Amino acid sequence: MRIPCPHCGERASEEFSYLGAADPLRPPPDATAEAWHAYVFLRDNPAGNLREFWHHVHGCRRWLIVTRDTRTHAIAACVDPRA
């Protein structure tokens, strides 16, 4: 799989580290234990496009949001989260 880093250009996925889905919202600090349990452990596993956090470890060292099809690994978009 090749990831089109907006800062370094297209690179092999081995240069990156995967964090997980970019969409779950972190609960507030005073949230219940059930809310924290759901945030940490209960994640969807959709078939299709998923926004994910990737870190370009062996390149620009920036975090990126990659939109990837989980069935084919085709990359639809790759953006800097600060943009």
Secondary structure in CASP SS format (residue, H / E / C, confidence):
PFRMAT SS
TARGET T0000
AUTHOR 0000-0000-0000
METHOD secondary structure of the structure
MODEL  1
M C 1.00
R E 1.00
I E 1.00
P E 1.00
C E 1.00
P C 1.00
H C 1.00
C C 1.00
G E 1.00
E E 1.00
R E 1.00
A E 1.00
S H 1.00
E H 1.00
E H 1.00
F C 1.00
S E 1.00
Y E 1.00
L E 1.00
G E 1.00
A E 1.00
A C 1.00
D C 1.00
P C 1.00
L C 1.00
R C 1.00
P C 1.00
P C 1.00
P C 1.00
D C 1.00
A C 1.00
T C 1.00
A H 1.00
E H 1.00
A H 1.00
W H 1.00
H H 1.00
A H 1.00
Y H 1.00
V H 1.00
F H 1.00
L C 1.00
R C 1.00
D C 1.00
N C 1.00
P C 1.00
A C 1.00
G C 1.00
N E 1.00
L E 1.00
R E 1.00
E E 1.00
F E 1.00
W E 1.00
H E 1.00
H C 1.00
V C 1.00
H C 1.00
G C 1.00
C C 1.00
R C 1.00
R C 1.00
W E 1.00
L E 1.00
I E 1.00
V E 1.00
T E 1.00
R E 1.00
D E 1.00
T C 1.00
R C 1.00
T C 1.00
H C 1.00
A C 1.00
I E 1.00
A E 1.00
A E 1.00
C E 1.00
V E 1.00
D C 1.00
P C 1.00
R C 1.00
A C 1.00
END
